Amino acid sequence: MKSSSKKTLSRIVVGSLTALTLLSLLAPPAHAQATHTAQDWAQSPAALADNQSVRDFQARYRSAALLAQKSPEIKEPLKLSARVVSESRTGVRRLLIRNFQILSDGPREIAESNLGAGSWPSVVGALGSAVAGDYLTQAALAGIPIDEIEVIFTSEPGTAPSQTTGTQVTYPRNLAYKAFIVSPASDEQLEELRKTVERVSPVLNLVTKSQAIDHGKLNYTRTPAEFEKPTLDGLREFLRDKYAASQGATPREPSTRPKKIEGQPPLRSHVKVEGATGLRHIRTDVSNFQVIHDFPRYLGGHNLGPVPEEHILGTMITCLTHIYQIEASKRQVILDTLELEVEGTLTSRLGNSENPPSYRDISYRVHIGSPEPKEKIEELQRAVESICPIYNMLKDSQPVKSTIIRGPYSAEKEAQAK
């Protein structure tokens, strides 16, 4: 191949990877009907998927999990962490989990760029992925073969007093999932599997039990009120645009995002487990953004994406970051830098079947650079924490309804199960 042809091919490959990076995660509640199709580009080609069912991954997971039980490390606590950076002029919320990046964004009508789904549909996606993964793994340990599994996780946003502060907070409530399972197992076996999953799942227990999440630690840096040298537009200019949008300003270019439905529409994620690999393909939001979750290598995965246990913590600080942006623009508080970090600990490593892990010690830090007095930034932080949806959702507790539906997923079956 000629050198020029190689360079052209290289540009095409790099450009494709850059485009895929943008198809990530998080946006404000919208008419979410994310779904997979039979010809979903993200799935393996049909020729490669022949005779490869979820049973293939189950066999690999079971062998790996039984081997992991013999290792002393499986009983050790596992620290989880994530970081979100508000990207200066764009305001895009870039979530970093280990070496993975997921973008969170909103529509042009609120001065954002529609590059990824918001934290509301993303948290529903993380919950759906956790359910799919836990059904898969607990079935493998119990010797229950599964040929196909897809999960639809839904939520109806609602407003109620916070269980910890009493403040009226709106966030995803009425959590429910439908697990579509193809398996020769009996109804009794699947019902027992459901009970086991809901008893041991770290992520489900995170939302069904109240969490003690402390007031965030603030790291404040004073920045100049005016910069001496010419600078490119940054976060303070983005916040001015958000304020203008709240006052009725509209983007010059037409939005490609579908029109919102009035009121608080339901949230919906569609999680599909890929045969042989166990990869979970998560579709969220009205724009059908996709994220991939994977298992760690020591549990038979390929480490191609984060696990839901860390991703759901990431959605909390992504949501906090967005509320910092919204409240700062509303109050016309100048921010030049905004970055958040979250940490949490699982009591043992994933795959510990003897003592399944649970969360503890969840905390976050916020790094803010601003010319405003520190007292004003502290006031902003208190306001943000009092209304942040996912932060308060995890601090409170709420039930999760569940339904198992036999057979492969179809829109008709989903509608009939309502």
ABEGO torsion letter per residue (X at the ends): XBAAAAAAAAAAAAAAAAAAAABBBEBBBBBBABBBBAABAABBBAAAABGBBAAAAAAAAAAAAAAAAABAAAABBBBBBBBBBBBEAAGBBBBBBEABBBBBBBBAAAGBAGABBBAAAAAAAAAAAAAAAAAAAAAAAAGBBBABBBBBBBBBBBBBBBAAAGBBBBBBBGBBBBBBBBBABBAAAAAAAAAAAAAABAAAAAAABBBBBBBBBBBBBBBBABBABBBBBBAAAAAAAAAAAAAGBBBABBBABBBBBBEBBBBBBBBBBBBGAGBBBBBBEAAGBBBBBBBBAAAGBAGABBBAAAAAAAAAAAAAAAAAAAAAAAAGBBBABBBBBBBBBBABBBGBAABBBBBBGBBBBBBBBBABBAAAAAAAAAAAAAABAAAAAAABBBBBBBBBBBEBBBAAAAAAAX
